[in-house]
Amino acid sequence: MAETKRETERKYEATGDGPLPDLTRVPGVAEVADDGVMELDAVYYDTPDLRLAADGLTLRRRTGGGDAGWHVKFPVTAGVRDEIRAPLSDTLPGELAGLLRSRVRHAEVVPVVRLRSARDVRRLLAADGSPLAELSVDAVRAERLPDGPTADWTEIEVELADGVDDPALLDAVEEHLRTADIHPSTSPSKLARALAETGTGPEAGSEADTGAGAGSVPAKPGTAGAAVLAYVREQHEAIVALDPAVRRDLPDAVHRMRVACRRMRSAFKTYRRVLDREVTDPVGEELKWLAGELGVARDQEVLDARLRARVADLPPDLTLGPVTARLRRRDAALARSARRRALDALDSARFLALLDTLHALLADPPLRADAHRAAPKVLAKAVRKDHKRLARRIEHALALAPGEERDRALHEARKAAKRARYAADAARPALGKPAKKLAKRVKAVQSLLGEHQDAVVARDALREIAIQAHGAGESAFTWGLLHGREEAAAAAAERELPAVWARASAPRLTAALTR
């Protein structure tokens, strides 16, 4: 079973033979304990074209020390990485292989570098003896595999101890190291330095695309094609990067991955005069499938949080029966099912085929004639078209009487609002502040319509729960009360919509796009 450890560390060049400074002078450090020297032997794996290293990831199998095993490291922020560990074995554990699937795809991971280190460890301790940080002086020998050149260097690492989250301590240690002429390393990791000093490191975008495949004329900077491809590429990178985050069940990962799918699919529709729909429509259908599989988990998250908040807001005298317990059991069962469905989608051959298709599309994009025109005019026209589409749906919904038909029409308007917002977001680099302002106003419409839809969904769920509670001999009073509150929330959103839409439909907003 894999476990996760967050590393907060800094690396330094050990350029001379001088001693380390007295680190007991660092505020809070009462003692420096010498733990001696340990021998570490690590083999780093990657695809032949170094896809993992290009994205700042590392995969290694290490022996020696207290954490022997397989390790995958994901960058979080500068100097912070999440290390996922699995027990030592001859082959890469399946759980770790899954975390790399979106980047590796069909490629084999092979040994690329071997690092052997003599690690001289010192623990920085507080007055009560608790560990604050670990400082190690590593004498490293790197060997490029197979049978490549070698490189040797010495570096210093300072890592916060488990449970310590105080970057100021690292700042204070660094200040003292600088007095001994010890300065930050120019390499972000041992692997990066080893690749650079024993051959060639990963090229930026080694697996990426230039938008200039063999079958198409390149999209020049400043053109509509370059702008749309940059946006599509951004969503592709998000999908790839968020796959392991979803597998790790990180907060908001499912939502962000689904949004990336929707944004890309929306871009294909909005900018169909830039990218050929004969190519992008089938891709869009696959993105719709993936978003749908992820959506089960996301929708359950949203509904769960909403119902829990509604119950928490009730006074005790209005909470009749085992309301919280029933909700908890229901949510746990649905959440497990939804998560399993999302993971099955990520493990499927269909998702792998989608990743292959996206890579091929970006490597050789299906550019149409408008792709080679100046971006502002082409993108502004597309954004205005989506805004008009939204206007038609809003007007249609508002013309209907309250009820199920209006609820469905407002949901369709919400989808159109998302598309119009995403269109404006994609155009922001080319159109600037007018696109940003339009996106903000349309987002307000989308959010209000989202609140309405959430209330409609919650209302249906509450009716179902009430029926189940009644059938079990429990009071359905509280569920009926909450149902009424959701009806009121939906009605309030409908009353507010005309004013919010008026701000998003002002003619000057779309007129400003081409000034």
C-alpha positions in Angstrom: 0.0 0.0 0.0 1.5 3.3 -1.1 1.9 6.2 1.4 2.4 9.9 0.8 4.9 12.2 2.4 5.2 15.9 1.7 8.8 17.1 1.4 9.7 20.7 2.0 13.4 21.0 1.2 16.1 23.2 -0.2 19.3 22.2 -2.0 22.7 23.9 -1.9 26.1 23.6 -3.6 28.9 22.2 -1.5 31.7 23.9 -3.4 34.4 23.8 -0.8 35.9 21.6 1.9 35.1 24.1 4.7 33.0 23.1 7.7 29.3 23.7 8.1 28.4 26.8 10.3 27.2 26.4 13.8 23.5 25.8 13.3 22.7 25.9 17.0 22.7 29.7 16.4 19.6 29.3 14.2 16.6 30.5 16.3 14.8 27.5 17.7 17.6 25.0 17.1 19.1 23.8 20.4 21.1 20.8 19.2 22.6 19.3 16.0 22.6 15.5 16.3 25.1 13.6 14.1 23.4 10.5 12.7 26.4 9.3 10.7 26.7 8.2 7.1 24.3 6.0 5.1 24.8 4.6 1.7 22.0 5.1 -0.8 21.6 3.5 -4.2 18.8 4.7 -6.5 17.9 3.9 -10.1 15.7 6.5 -11.8 13.2 5.4 -14.4 11.6 7.4 -17.2 10.4 7.0 -20.8 13.2 7.0 -23.4 12.2 10.6 -24.3 12.2 11.6 -20.6 8.5 12.7 -20.3 8.5 12.4 -16.5 11.6 14.6 -16.1 10.1 17.1 -18.6 7.2 17.6 -16.2 9.3 17.7 -13.1 8.3 14.2 -11.9 10.7 11.5 -10.7 10.3 7.8 -10.4 13.0 5.8 -8.6 13.7 2.5 -7.0 16.0 3.0 -4.0 17.8 0.8 -1.6 19.5 1.8 1.6 18.4 4.2 4.3 15.1 4.1 6.2 12.8 4.5 3.2 13.9 1.9 0.7 11.3 1.2 -2.0 9.7 2.8 -5.0 9.1 6.5 -4.9 7.2 8.8 -7.2 7.6 12.6 -6.6 5.2 15.2 -7.8 6.1 18.9 -7.7 3.7 21.0 -5.6 5.4 24.4 -5.4 9.0 25.6 -5.5 10.9 23.4 -3.0 7.8 21.3 -2.1 7.1 17.9 -3.5 4.7 15.0 -2.6 6.5 11.7 -2.5 4.4 8.6 -2.9 6.1 5.5 -1.6 5.6 1.8 -2.2 7.4 -1.1 -0.7 10.6 -2.4 -2.4 9.9 -5.0 -5.2 11.5 -6.1 -8.4 8.9 -4.4 -10.6 7.0 -1.1 -10.5 4.0 -1.4 -8.3 0.7 -1.0 -10.2 -0.6 1.8 -7.9 2.4 3.9 -8.8 2.2 3.0 -12.5 -1.4 4.3 -12.5 -0.2 7.7 -11.3 2.1 7.9 -14.3 -0.3 6.5 -16.9 -1.5 9.8 -18.4 2.1 10.9 -19.1 3.6 7.6 -20.0 0.7 6.2 -22.1 2.0 3.3 -24.1 5.7 4.0 -23.6 7.9 1.8 -21.4 9.6 3.2 -18.4 13.3 2.2 -18.4 16.3 2.9 -16.2 17.9 6.2 -17.2 20.2 7.2 -14.3 21.8 5.5 -11.3 22.7 7.7 -8.3 24.9 6.4 -5.5 25.2 8.7 -2.6 27.1 8.7 0.7 24.7 10.7 2.9 26.1 12.3 6.0 23.0 13.2 8.1 22.5 15.7 10.9 19.2 16.3 12.7 18.4 19.8 13.9 16.6 19.5 17.2 14.4 21.8 19.4 15.1 22.3 23.1 12.6 19.4 23.9 14.5 17.1 21.6 11.9 17.1 18.9 13.2 17.1 15.3 12.9 20.4 13.3 14.8 19.6 10.2 17.3 17.2 8.6 20.5 18.4 7.0 22.4 16.0 4.8 25.7 16.3 3.0 25.5 14.0 -0.1 28.5 12.9 -2.0 26.9 11.8 -5.3 28.0 9.7 -8.2 25.7 9.7 -11.2 25.8 7.2 -14.0 23.8 7.5 -17.2 22.2 4.2 -18.1 22.8 2.1 -19.9 26.6 2.3 -20.0 26.8 6.1 -20.2 29.1 8.7 -18.7 29.4 9.5 -15.0 29.4 12.7 -13.0 30.4 13.5 -9.3 29.4 16.3 -7.0 28.6 17.1 -3.4 25.4 18.9 -2.4 23.6 19.8 0.8 19.9 19.2 1.5 17.9 20.8 4.3 14.4 19.2 4.7 11.8 20.1 7.3 11.0 17.2 9.6 7.6 15.5 9.5 4.9 17.6 11.0 7.0 20.8 10.8 5.5 23.4 8.5 7.8 26.5 9.0 9.5 27.8 5.9 11.0 30.6 8.1 13.2 27.9 9.7 14.6 27.1 6.3 15.2 30.8 5.7 17.1 31.1 8.9 19.2 28.0 8.1 19.9 29.3 4.7 21.1 32.6 6.1 23.7 30.8 8.2 24.8 28.6 5.3 25.5 31.6 3.2 27.9 32.9 5.9 29.9 29.7 5.1 29.8 30.5 1.3 27.2 27.8 0.7 24.6 28.9 -1.8 21.4 27.5 -3.3 21.8 24.9 -6.0 21.0 25.8 -9.6 19.5 22.4 -10.2 16.0 21.6 -8.9 16.8 17.9 -8.2 19.6 15.4 -8.2 18.0 13.8 -11.3 17.9 17.1 -13.2 21.6 17.6 -12.5 22.5 14.0 -13.3 20.7 14.3 -16.7 22.4 17.6 -17.5 25.9 16.4 -16.5 25.8 12.9 -18.1 24.2 13.7 -21.4 21.1 15.6 -22.4 18.2 16.4 -20.2 14.6 16.6 -21.3 13.7 19.1 -23.9 10.9 21.5 -23.0 7.8 20.0 -24.5 9.7 16.9 -25.5 6.4 15.2 -26.1 4.6 18.3 -26.8 3.5 19.9 -30.0 4.4 22.9 -32.0 1.1 23.2 -33.8 3.1 22.5 -37.0 2.8 18.9 -37.9 3.8 17.4 -41.1 0.3 17.7 -42.5 -0.5 21.3 -41.8 0.9 24.8 -42.3 2.1 26.2 -38.9 -0.1 28.7 -37.0 2.0 31.8 -36.7 2.1 33.9 -33.6 -0.7 36.4 -33.4 -3.0 34.3 -35.5 -6.3 32.8 -34.5 -4.9 29.3 -34.8 -2.0 30.1 -32.4 -4.5 31.6 -29.9 -6.9 28.7 -30.0 -4.2 26.0 -30.0 -2.6 27.6 -26.9 -5.9 27.4 -25.1 -6.5 23.8 -26.2 -3.0 22.9 -25.2 -3.5 24.4 -21.8 -6.6 22.2 -21.2 -4.8 19.1 -22.5 -1.9 19.7 -20.0 -4.5 20.1 -17.2 -6.2 16.8 -18.1 -2.8 15.0 -18.1 -1.6 16.6 -14.9 -4.9 16.1 -13.0 -5.2 12.4 -13.8 -2.9 11.4 -10.9 -4.5 14.0 -8.7 -7.9 12.4 -9.2 -6.4 9.0 -8.4 -5.0 10.4 -5.2 -8.4 11.9 -4.3 -6.9 15.4 -3.9 -9.3 18.2 -3.2 -11.1 19.7 -6.2 -9.2 17.4 -8.6 -12.3 15.8 -10.2 -13.9 19.2 -10.7 -10.9 20.7 -12.3 -10.4 17.8 -14.6 -14.0 17.9 -15.7 -13.8 21.6 -16.3 -10.7 21.1 -18.5 -12.7 18.6 -20.6 -15.5 21.0 -20.9 -13.3 23.9 -21.8 -11.6 22.0 -24.6 -14.8 20.6 -26.0 -16.4 24.1 -25.9 -13.4 25.6 -27.7 -13.8 23.0 -30.5 -17.4 24.2 -30.9 -16.8 27.9 -30.6 -13.8 28.1 -32.8 -15.0 25.7 -35.5 -13.8 28.1 -38.2 -10.3 27.7 -36.8 -10.2 24.0 -36.2 -11.9 21.5 -38.6 -15.0 20.0 -36.9 -14.7 16.8 -38.9 -11.6 16.1 -36.8 -12.6 17.8 -33.5 -16.3 16.6 -33.2 -15.3 13.0 -32.5 -12.8 14.2 -30.0 -15.4 16.4 -28.4 -17.7 13.3 -28.0 -14.9 11.5 -26.1 -14.3 14.5 -23.9 -18.1 14.6 -23.2 -17.9 10.9 -22.2 -14.9 11.6 -19.9 -16.6 14.6 -18.3 -19.7 12.6 -17.8 -17.8 9.8 -16.0 -16.1 12.3 -13.8 -19.3 14.3 -13.3 -20.9 11.5 -11.3 -18.3 12.0 -8.6 -18.3 15.8 -8.8 -22.1 16.1 -8.8 -22.2 13.9 -5.7 -19.6 16.0 -4.0 -21.7 19.2 -4.7 -25.0 17.6 -3.6 -23.4 16.1 -0.5 -22.0 19.4 0.6 -25.2 21.3 -0.1 -27.5 18.9 1.9 -25.1 18.7 4.8 -25.0 22.5 5.0 -28.8 22.7 4.8 -29.2 20.1 7.7 -26.5 21.9 9.8 -28.5 25.2 9.4 -31.6 23.7 10.9 -32.4 24.2 14.6 -32.6 21.0 16.6 -36.4 21.2 17.1 -36.8 21.0 13.3 -34.5 18.0 12.9 -36.8 15.1 13.4 -35.6 11.5 13.2 -32.1 10.1 12.2 -31.6 12.8 9.6 -27.8 13.2 9.8 -27.3 9.4 10.0 -29.4 8.7 7.0 -27.7 11.4 5.0 -24.3 10.1 6.0 -25.1 6.5 4.9 -26.5 7.6 1.6 -23.7 9.9 0.8 -21.0 7.4 1.7 -22.5 4.7 -0.6 -23.0 7.1 -3.5 -19.5 8.6 -3.1 -17.9 5.2 -3.2 -19.8 4.3 -6.3 -19.0 7.6 -8.0 -15.3 7.4 -7.2 -15.1 3.9 -8.6 -16.7 5.0 -11.8 -14.2 7.9 -12.2 -11.2 5.6 -11.6 -12.6 3.0 -14.0 -12.7 5.6 -16.6 -9.1 6.7 -16.0 -8.0 3.1 -16.2 -9.9 2.3 -19.4 -8.5 1.8 -22.8 -10.9 4.5 -24.0 -9.2 7.2 -21.9 -5.8 6.1 -23.1 -7.0 6.3 -26.7 -8.4 9.9 -26.0 -5.0 10.9 -24.7 -3.3 9.5 -27.8 -5.8 11.4 -30.0 -5.3 14.7 -28.2 -1.5 14.3 -28.6 -1.9 13.6 -32.3 -4.3 16.5 -32.8 -1.9 19.0 -31.1 1.1 17.6 -33.0 -0.7 18.1 -36.4 -3.7 20.4 -35.8 -6.6 20.5 -38.3 -6.3 24.2 -39.1 -8.8 25.9 -41.4 -8.4 29.1 -43.4 -9.4 31.4 -40.5 -6.6 29.9 -38.4 -4.1 31.9 -40.4 -5.9 35.3 -39.9 -5.2 37.8 -37.2 -6.6 36.5 -33.9 -8.7 39.6 -32.7 -11.2 39.7 -35.5 -11.7 35.9 -35.7 -12.0 35.4 -32.0 -14.2 38.4 -31.4 -16.7 37.2 -34.0 -16.9 33.7 -32.4 -17.3 35.2 -28.9 -20.2 37.4 -30.0 -21.9 34.5 -31.7 -21.8 32.5 -28.5 -23.1 35.4 -26.5 -26.0 35.8 -28.9 -26.7 32.1 -28.5 -26.8 32.6 -24.7 -29.2 35.5 -25.1 -31.7 33.4 -27.1 -31.7 30.8 -24.4 -32.1 33.2 -21.5 -34.9 35.0 -23.3 -36.7 31.7 -24.0 -36.4 30.5 -20.4 -37.6 33.8 -19.0 -40.7 33.7 -21.3 -41.8 30.4 -19.8 -44.0 30.0 -16.7 -42.3 28.7 -13.6 -42.2 24.9 -13.6 -40.4 21.9 -15.0 -40.2 23.3 -18.5 -38.6 26.5 -17.3 -36.2 24.5 -15.1 -35.0 22.6 -18.2 -34.7 25.8 -20.2 -32.7 27.5 -17.5 -30.4 24.4 -17.4 -29.8 24.7 -21.1 -29.1 28.5 -20.6 -26.6 27.6 -18.0 -24.7 25.4 -20.5 -24.8 28.2 -23.0 -23.4 30.6 -20.3 -20.5 28.2 -19.7 -19.7 28.1 -23.4 -19.9 31.9 -23.8 -17.7 32.3 -20.7 -15.1 29.8 -21.9 -15.1 31.4 -25.3 -14.3 34.8 -23.7 -11.6 33.2 -21.5 -9.9 31.7 -24.5 -9.9 35.0 -26.3 -8.5 37.0 -23.4 -4.8 36.9 -24.5 -5.9 38.3 -27.9 -8.7 40.6 -26.9 -7.6 41.8 -23.5 -9.8 43.6 -20.9 -13.0 43.6 -23.0 -12.9 39.8 -23.1 -12.0 39.6 -19.4 -15.0 41.9 -18.5 -17.4 39.9 -20.6 -16.2 36.6 -19.1 -16.7 38.1 -15.6 -20.3 39.2 -16.3 -21.2 35.9 -18.0 -19.7 34.0 -15.1 -22.1 35.8 -12.8 -25.0 34.5 -15.0 -23.5 31.0 -15.0 -23.1 31.0 -11.2 -26.7 32.1 -10.6 -28.0 29.5 -13.1 -25.8 27.0 -11.3 -27.4 27.8 -8.0 -30.8 27.3 -9.6 -29.8 23.9 -11.0 -28.3 22.8 -7.7 -31.5 23.7 -6.0 -33.5 21.7 -8.6 -31.2 18.7 -8.2 -31.3 18.9 -4.4 -35.1 19.1 -4.4 -35.3 15.9 -6.4 -32.8 14.2 -4.1 -34.7 15.3 -1.0 -38.0 13.9 -2.4 -36.3 10.6 -2.9 -34.8 10.6 0.6 -38.2 11.5 2.1 -39.8 8.5 0.4 -37.1 6.2 1.7 -37.3 7.7 5.2 -41.1 7.3 5.3 -40.8 3.7 4.0 -38.5 3.0 6.9 -40.9 4.3 9.5 -39.0 7.6 10.0 -40.4 11.1 10.1 -40.2 12.8 6.7 -40.9 16.2 8.1 -37.3 17.5 7.9 -36.9 16.3 4.4 -40.1 18.1 3.4 -38.9 21.2 5.1 -35.6 21.2 3.2 -37.5 20.5 0.0 -39.4 23.7 0.5 -36.3 25.7 1.2 -34.8 24.4 -2.1 -37.9 25.4 -3.9 -37.5 28.9 -2.4 -33.8 29.0 -3.4 -34.7 28.2 -7.0 -37.4 30.8 -7.1 -35.0 33.4 -5.7 -32.5 32.7 -8.4 -35.2 33.0 -11.1 -36.2 36.4 -9.6 -32.6 37.6 -9.6 -31.8 36.4 -13.1 -33.2 39.4 -15.2 -31.0 41.9 -13.3 -27.9 39.8 -13.6 -28.5 39.1 -17.2 -29.0 42.8 -17.9 -25.5 43.5 -16.7 -24.1 40.7 -18.9 -26.0 41.6 -22.0 -25.2 45.3 -22.2 -24.4 46.0 -25.9 -21.2 47.8 -25.0 -19.7 44.6 -23.7 -19.6 42.8 -27.0 -19.1 46.0 -29.0 -15.9 46.6 -27.1 -14.4 43.3 -28.2 -13.3 44.7 -31.6 -12.3 48.3 -30.6 
